[in-house]
């Protein structure tokens, strides 16, 4: 009877390199497919990154995410790998200090103004049309009827009952909308 003996052959190093390269390519492909199917929502806004970058003196784009561990430590994870740990209380104090000095971006300003306008319109039972964010202006309506034109500029909030005419200026959206002569809605 003949017996066959099998021996294990050594794998050439070039084959090992190809294997590792193929594995890395597979992981990259799977990661991109996962992101395409269920994109990860970034919990940090660009303002958050600016604040963190200011605190730890790095470029805002280099910050991937942050988290709090054990209610004591704030961890900052970087895009290129690596992380830094900070005391939570110290970090919170620094965030408050930097927020107070960080100028508002145009987008943040528009979001704040839109929120204030919406709140003022709700008080008077009005609604506004599409906002031109470049100059922050819009039309104001009551029951489908044009009541006036409003917006915000260097002087503050303004409205006017007609397209052309003199602006009425006030410190808040609610005050300026009241100057259109509409009454506040009363809750029943």
C-alpha positions as CSV (number, residue, x, y, z in Angstrom):
1,X,0.0,0.0,0.0
2,X,1.2,3.4,-0.9
3,X,1.1,6.3,1.5
4,X,1.1,9.9,0.5
5,X,2.6,12.4,2.8
6,X,1.5,16.0,2.5
7,X,3.9,18.7,3.5
8,X,3.0,22.3,4.1
9,X,4.7,24.7,1.7
10,X,5.9,28.1,2.8
11,X,3.8,31.0,1.4
12,X,5.9,33.5,-0.5
13,X,6.2,36.9,1.1
14,X,4.8,38.6,-2.0
15,X,1.6,36.5,-1.6
16,X,1.3,37.7,2.1
17,X,1.6,41.3,0.9
18,X,-1.0,40.8,-1.7
19,X,-3.3,39.1,0.9
20,X,-2.9,42.1,3.3
21,X,-3.5,44.6,0.4
22,X,-6.6,42.7,-0.7
23,X,-7.9,42.6,2.9
24,X,-7.3,46.3,3.3
25,X,-9.1,47.0,0.0
26,X,-12.1,44.8,1.2
27,X,-12.3,46.7,4.5
28,X,-12.2,50.1,2.6
29,X,-14.9,48.9,0.2
30,X,-17.1,47.6,3.1
31,X,-16.7,50.9,5.0
32,X,-17.7,53.0,2.0
33,X,-20.7,50.7,1.3
34,X,-21.8,51.0,4.9
35,X,-21.5,54.8,4.8
36,X,-23.5,54.9,1.5
37,X,-26.3,52.7,3.0
38,X,-26.4,54.4,6.5
39,X,-24.4,57.6,6.6
40,X,-23.0,58.5,10.0
41,X,-24.5,61.7,11.3
42,X,-21.8,64.0,12.7
43,X,-22.8,65.2,16.1
44,X,-20.4,68.2,15.9
45,X,-21.3,71.3,14.0
46,X,-18.7,73.5,12.4
47,X,-19.1,76.0,15.3
48,X,-18.4,73.1,17.8
49,X,-15.2,72.3,15.9
50,X,-14.2,75.9,15.9
51,X,-14.7,76.1,19.6
52,X,-12.7,72.9,20.3
53,X,-10.0,74.0,17.9
54,X,-9.7,77.3,19.7
55,X,-9.5,75.6,23.1
56,X,-6.8,73.0,22.2
57,X,-5.1,75.1,19.5
58,X,-5.6,72.8,16.5
59,X,-7.3,73.3,13.1
60,X,-11.1,72.7,13.5
61,X,-11.1,70.3,10.6
62,X,-8.7,68.0,12.5
63,X,-11.3,67.2,15.2
64,X,-13.4,64.1,14.5
65,X,-15.5,63.9,17.6
66,X,-15.6,64.3,21.4
67,X,-17.2,62.3,24.2
68,X,-17.3,62.3,28.0
69,X,-16.1,59.2,29.9
70,X,-17.2,58.5,33.4
71,X,-18.7,62.0,33.8
72,X,-15.1,63.2,34.5
73,X,-13.0,63.2,31.3
74,X,-13.7,64.8,28.0
75,X,-11.9,63.0,25.1
76,X,-11.2,64.7,21.8
77,X,-10.7,62.3,18.9
78,X,-8.7,63.5,15.8
79,X,-9.3,62.7,12.2
80,X,-5.8,61.4,11.6
81,X,-6.0,59.2,14.8
82,X,-5.0,60.0,18.3
83,X,-6.9,61.6,21.1
84,X,-6.5,63.9,24.0
85,X,-8.1,63.8,27.5
86,X,-9.2,66.9,29.4
87,X,-10.9,67.5,32.8
88,X,-14.6,68.0,32.1
89,X,-15.0,71.1,34.4
90,X,-12.0,72.8,32.9
91,X,-13.2,72.0,29.4
92,X,-16.7,73.3,30.1
93,X,-15.3,76.5,31.5
94,X,-13.1,77.0,28.4
95,X,-16.1,76.3,26.1
96,X,-18.1,79.0,27.8
97,X,-15.3,81.5,27.5
98,X,-14.6,80.8,23.8
99,X,-18.3,80.8,22.9
100,X,-18.6,84.3,24.4
101,X,-15.8,85.6,22.1
102,X,-16.4,83.6,19.0
103,X,-18.2,85.7,16.3
104,X,-21.4,84.4,14.8
105,X,-21.2,82.9,11.3
106,X,-23.7,84.2,8.6
107,X,-25.4,80.8,8.7
108,X,-25.8,80.9,12.5
109,X,-27.1,84.5,12.3
110,X,-29.7,83.5,9.7
111,X,-30.8,80.6,11.8
112,X,-31.2,82.9,14.8
113,X,-33.0,85.5,12.8
114,X,-35.4,83.0,11.2
115,X,-36.2,81.6,14.6
116,X,-37.0,85.0,16.0
117,X,-39.1,85.9,12.9
118,X,-41.1,82.7,13.1
119,X,-41.8,83.3,16.8
120,X,-42.9,86.8,16.2
121,X,-45.2,85.8,13.3
122,X,-46.7,83.1,15.5
123,X,-47.6,85.7,18.1
124,X,-49.6,87.7,15.5
125,X,-51.0,84.7,13.6
126,X,-48.9,85.5,10.5
127,X,-46.5,83.5,8.4
128,X,-43.6,84.5,6.2
129,X,-42.7,83.5,2.7
130,X,-39.4,82.2,1.4
131,X,-36.5,84.1,3.0
132,X,-33.8,85.7,0.9
133,X,-30.9,84.8,3.2
134,X,-28.4,87.0,1.4
135,X,-30.1,90.2,2.6
136,X,-32.5,88.4,5.1
137,X,-35.8,89.7,3.8
138,X,-39.2,88.1,3.2
139,X,-42.9,88.8,2.7
140,X,-45.3,88.5,5.6
141,X,-48.8,87.1,5.1
142,X,-52.0,86.9,7.1
143,X,-54.6,84.4,5.9
144,X,-53.0,84.3,2.4
145,X,-53.0,88.1,2.1
146,X,-49.8,90.1,1.9
147,X,-49.4,92.3,5.0
148,X,-45.9,93.7,4.3
149,X,-42.3,93.1,3.7
150,X,-39.8,92.5,6.5
151,X,-36.2,91.7,7.3
152,X,-33.1,92.5,9.1
153,X,-30.2,94.8,8.3
154,X,-27.5,96.8,10.0
155,X,-30.1,99.0,11.7
156,X,-32.0,96.0,13.1
157,X,-35.4,94.6,12.3
158,X,-37.5,96.4,9.7
159,X,-40.9,96.2,8.0
160,X,-42.9,98.2,5.5
161,X,-46.5,97.7,4.4
162,X,-45.7,98.2,0.7
163,X,-42.9,97.1,-1.5
164,X,-41.6,100.6,-1.8
165,X,-41.6,103.1,1.1
166,X,-40.1,103.9,4.4
167,X,-38.9,101.1,6.6
168,X,-40.1,100.9,10.2
169,X,-37.2,99.9,12.4
170,X,-37.3,98.2,15.8
171,X,-35.1,96.2,18.2
172,X,-37.0,93.0,17.8
173,X,-39.0,91.1,15.2
174,X,-42.1,91.1,17.4
175,X,-42.1,94.9,17.9
176,X,-41.6,95.6,14.2
177,X,-44.3,93.2,13.1
178,X,-46.7,94.9,15.6
179,X,-46.0,98.2,13.8
180,X,-47.8,96.7,10.7
181,X,-51.0,97.2,12.6
182,X,-51.9,93.5,13.1
183,X,-53.2,92.3,16.4
184,X,-51.7,89.5,18.5
185,X,-53.7,86.3,18.4
186,X,-55.4,85.5,21.7
187,X,-55.4,81.9,23.0
188,X,-59.0,80.6,23.5
